[in-house]
Amino acid sequence: MTKPEIDRRAFLIAGAAAAASACGWDGGKTLRPVLGLASGFNDWVSARLFSSSRMAPKFDPGRRTSSFPSYFISPMTPELPNPSAWRLEVGGLVQTPLALSLDDIKALGRVSYTVQHHCVEGWSAIATWAGTPLRALAERVGVRPEARYVQFDSFDEDYYNGWDLKSAMHPETILAFGFNDRDLMPDHGAPLRLYAPHKLGYKLTKYLTRVTFTDQKPGGYWEDQGYPWFGGL
C-alpha cells in the first residue's frame, strides 16, 4: 500500500470517526447543526475522492487477522427461524422485480478477495470475502436509468443503509455469502450481507432482506443519527 493511499484512508477514517464520536454525545439542538456540517463535509470529500476504477489493496490469505469482531444492533445474534425460506427481495426502479434464494444469487457469479476491513471505531482487520457482484444483480433485474441510489434493508431490528449508485456498482461491491473460506455465519450477517472494501463497516449492511433501487436518497440507521452518509475510504 502506498503512502498517499494510507494518508487518504487515514484522513477519511479520522473524519468519519470524529463525526461519529461527536454524534455519540447528544449535544442538543445547538450542536446538531455543527455535527451536520462536519458530516456533510466528510461526505463531500469522500465522494470526490471515490473512483470506480480504483481497487482495494489485496493481501495473501496467510495475513488474515485471527480476530474479526462481529456487530449487530439486536439484543442477540440475529438468526432466521427457517433459513431455507429466506429470499432477497429486489425491487424499486427496476424492470423485473425478483425474490431470489441464496442459490439464485450464487448463480449470478462469484468473486473472492482478501482485503482490510476498516471500522469507524478505529480498528481494522484482514479477511477473505466471497460473494456475487452487486452489479450482476443490477443487470439481472434491469435497473432503470432514473435510479440514483440503493437502499439495503435487514432483519437486524431496523438496521438499514443507503448508498449512491456509483459506489454500489463498483466491481468490488458484493453480496457476500462467504467469510474466510467458509459459509457466512450468523455473527457476520448470514445468510447474506453487503460488503465492499471501499466503505467503512457501518455501511456494510448484514442480514439482508431487501435491495431497493430508487431516485430518492435513503438514510441509514447510523446516518439518521448524524454519521457521515457516504462512509467511504
C-alpha positions as CSV (number, residue, x, y, z in Angstrom):
1,M,0.0,0.0,0.0
2,T,1.5,3.4,-1.0
3,K,1.9,6.3,1.4
4,P,-0.7,8.5,-0.5
5,E,-3.2,5.6,-0.2
6,I,-2.5,5.3,3.6
7,D,-2.8,9.1,4.0
8,R,-6.1,9.3,2.1
9,R,-7.7,6.4,4.1
10,A,-6.4,7.8,7.4
11,F,-7.9,11.2,6.6
12,L,-11.3,9.8,5.8
13,I,-11.4,7.4,8.7
14,A,-10.4,10.1,11.1
15,G,-13.0,12.5,9.7
16,A,-15.8,9.9,10.0
17,A,-14.6,8.8,13.4
18,A,-14.7,12.4,14.7
19,A,-18.2,12.9,13.4
20,A,-19.3,9.6,14.8
21,S,-17.8,10.1,18.3
22,A,-19.3,13.6,18.4
23,C,-22.7,12.2,17.4
24,G,-22.4,9.6,20.2
25,W,-22.9,12.5,22.7
26,D,-26.2,14.3,22.5
27,G,-25.2,17.9,22.4
28,G,-28.7,19.1,21.9
29,K,-30.2,21.3,19.3
30,T,-27.4,23.9,19.3
31,L,-24.7,21.3,18.5
32,R,-26.6,19.3,15.9
33,P,-26.2,21.8,13.0
34,V,-22.4,21.8,13.6
35,L,-22.3,18.0,13.6
36,G,-24.3,18.0,10.4
37,L,-21.9,20.3,8.7
38,A,-18.9,18.1,9.8
39,S,-20.6,15.0,8.5
40,G,-21.6,16.8,5.2
41,F,-18.0,17.9,4.7
42,N,-16.8,14.4,5.2
43,D,-19.3,13.2,2.6
44,W,-18.3,15.9,0.1
45,V,-14.6,14.9,0.4
46,S,-15.3,11.1,0.3
47,A,-17.5,11.4,-2.8
48,R,-14.9,13.4,-4.7
49,L,-12.1,11.0,-3.8
50,F,-14.1,7.9,-4.8
51,S,-13.2,6.2,-8.1
52,S,-15.0,3.3,-9.6
53,S,-11.7,2.2,-11.2
54,R,-9.6,2.2,-8.0
55,M,-9.3,-1.3,-6.5
56,A,-8.5,-2.0,-2.8
57,P,-5.1,-3.4,-1.9
58,K,-5.2,-7.2,-1.7
59,F,-3.5,-9.5,0.9
60,D,-2.3,-13.0,1.0
61,P,-4.8,-15.2,3.0
62,G,-1.9,-16.0,5.3
63,R,-2.1,-12.5,6.7
64,R,-5.7,-12.8,7.8
65,T,-6.5,-11.4,11.3
66,S,-7.1,-14.0,13.9
67,S,-10.0,-12.0,15.4
68,F,-12.7,-10.2,13.5
69,P,-15.3,-8.5,15.8
70,S,-19.0,-9.0,15.0
71,Y,-21.6,-6.3,15.2
72,F,-25.4,-6.1,15.2
73,I,-28.0,-3.9,17.0
74,S,-30.4,-6.7,18.0
75,P,-30.2,-7.8,21.7
76,M,-29.0,-11.2,20.4
77,T,-27.3,-12.5,17.2
78,P,-30.0,-12.3,14.5
79,E,-30.8,-15.7,13.1
80,L,-33.6,-16.9,10.8
81,P,-36.0,-19.5,12.1
82,N,-36.2,-21.1,8.7
83,P,-33.1,-20.2,6.6
84,S,-34.3,-22.3,3.6
85,A,-37.3,-20.0,3.3
86,W,-35.2,-16.8,3.1
87,R,-35.4,-14.7,-0.1
88,L,-33.8,-11.5,-1.1
89,E,-36.4,-9.1,-2.4
90,V,-35.0,-6.8,-5.2
91,G,-37.3,-4.0,-6.4
92,G,-37.9,-0.3,-6.8
93,L,-36.8,1.3,-10.1
94,V,-36.2,-2.0,-11.9
95,Q,-37.7,-3.7,-14.9
96,T,-38.0,-7.1,-13.3
97,P,-38.6,-7.2,-9.5
98,L,-37.4,-10.5,-8.1
99,A,-37.3,-12.6,-4.9
100,L,-34.1,-14.6,-5.0
101,S,-32.8,-17.6,-3.0
102,L,-29.2,-17.8,-2.0
103,D,-28.6,-20.4,-4.8
104,D,-30.2,-17.9,-7.3
105,I,-27.8,-15.2,-6.2
106,K,-24.7,-17.5,-6.3
107,A,-25.7,-18.5,-9.9
108,L,-25.2,-14.8,-10.9
109,G,-21.4,-15.1,-10.4
110,R,-18.8,-15.3,-7.7
111,V,-15.7,-13.2,-6.8
112,S,-13.4,-13.5,-3.8
113,Y,-10.8,-11.2,-2.3
114,T,-8.7,-10.8,0.8
115,V,-8.8,-7.2,2.0
116,Q,-8.5,-5.0,5.0
117,H,-11.8,-4.0,6.8
118,H,-12.0,-0.6,8.5
119,C,-14.3,0.2,11.3
120,V,-15.3,3.8,12.2
121,E,-14.3,3.0,15.8
122,G,-10.7,2.8,14.7
123,W,-9.9,-0.9,14.4
124,S,-9.1,-2.8,11.2
125,A,-8.8,-6.5,10.3
126,I,-7.9,-8.5,7.2
127,A,-10.3,-11.2,6.0
128,T,-11.4,-13.1,2.9
129,W,-14.8,-12.5,1.5
130,A,-16.7,-14.3,-1.3
131,G,-19.9,-13.2,-3.0
132,T,-21.8,-12.1,-6.0
133,P,-21.0,-8.6,-7.5
134,L,-24.0,-6.3,-6.8
135,R,-23.8,-5.0,-10.4
136,A,-24.5,-8.6,-11.6
137,L,-27.8,-8.4,-9.6
138,A,-28.5,-5.0,-11.1
139,E,-28.1,-6.3,-14.6
140,R,-30.4,-9.3,-13.8
141,V,-33.3,-7.1,-12.6
142,G,-32.6,-4.3,-15.2
143,V,-32.1,-1.1,-13.2
144,R,-33.9,1.8,-14.7
145,P,-32.0,5.0,-15.8
146,E,-33.6,7.2,-13.3
147,A,-32.3,5.2,-10.3
148,R,-29.5,7.1,-8.4
149,Y,-29.4,5.3,-5.0
150,V,-29.8,1.9,-3.4
151,Q,-31.4,1.1,-0.1
152,F,-30.4,-2.1,1.8
153,D,-32.7,-3.4,4.5
154,S,-32.1,-6.2,7.0
155,F,-33.7,-8.4,9.7
156,D,-31.3,-6.9,12.3
157,E,-34.0,-4.9,14.1
158,D,-34.5,-1.7,12.0
159,Y,-30.9,-1.5,10.6
160,Y,-30.7,-0.2,7.0
161,N,-28.3,1.7,4.8
162,G,-28.4,3.9,1.7
163,W,-25.7,4.1,-1.0
164,D,-25.2,6.1,-4.1
165,L,-25.5,4.0,-7.3
166,K,-21.9,4.7,-8.4
167,S,-20.5,3.2,-5.2
168,A,-22.9,0.3,-5.3
169,M,-21.8,-0.6,-8.9
170,H,-18.1,-0.7,-8.0
171,P,-16.7,-4.0,-9.2
172,E,-15.7,-4.9,-5.6
173,T,-19.1,-4.3,-4.1
174,I,-20.5,-7.7,-3.4
175,L,-23.4,-9.6,-1.8
176,A,-21.2,-11.7,0.4
177,F,-22.1,-15.3,1.4
178,G,-18.6,-16.5,2.3
179,F,-16.1,-15.5,5.0
180,N,-12.6,-16.9,5.4
181,D,-13.2,-19.9,3.2
182,R,-16.5,-21.0,4.8
183,D,-20.1,-20.1,4.5
184,L,-21.1,-16.8,6.2
185,M,-22.1,-17.4,9.8
186,P,-24.8,-15.6,11.8
187,D,-22.3,-13.5,13.7
188,H,-21.2,-11.9,10.5
189,G,-24.5,-11.4,8.8
190,A,-25.7,-14.8,7.4
191,P,-27.2,-15.7,5.0
192,L,-26.2,-12.6,3.0
193,R,-24.5,-9.3,3.7
194,L,-23.3,-6.3,1.8
195,Y,-19.5,-6.0,1.5
196,A,-17.1,-3.5,-0.1
197,P,-13.5,-2.6,0.9
198,H,-14.1,1.0,-0.1
199,K,-16.7,1.6,2.7
200,L,-16.5,1.8,6.5
201,G,-18.0,-1.1,8.4
202,Y,-21.3,0.6,9.4
203,K,-22.2,1.0,5.7
204,L,-22.0,-2.8,5.1
205,T,-25.5,-4.0,5.9
206,K,-25.7,-7.5,7.3
207,Y,-28.7,-9.9,7.4
208,L,-30.0,-8.6,4.1
209,T,-33.7,-8.9,3.2
210,R,-34.3,-6.3,0.5
211,V,-32.4,-4.2,-2.1
212,T,-34.3,-1.3,-3.5
213,F,-33.1,0.9,-6.4
214,T,-34.5,4.4,-6.0
215,D,-34.3,8.0,-7.1
216,Q,-34.7,9.2,-3.5
217,K,-31.6,9.4,-1.2
218,P,-32.2,6.9,1.6
219,G,-31.0,7.5,5.1
220,G,-29.5,4.8,7.4
221,Y,-29.6,3.5,10.9
222,W,-26.5,5.4,12.0
223,E,-26.6,8.1,9.3
224,D,-30.0,9.2,10.6
225,Q,-28.2,9.9,13.9
226,G,-25.6,12.1,12.3
227,Y,-22.9,9.7,11.0
228,P,-21.4,10.5,7.5
229,W,-23.7,9.2,4.8
230,F,-21.1,8.3,2.2
231,G,-18.8,6.5,4.6
232,G,-16.1,5.9,2.0
233,L,-12.4,5.1,2.2
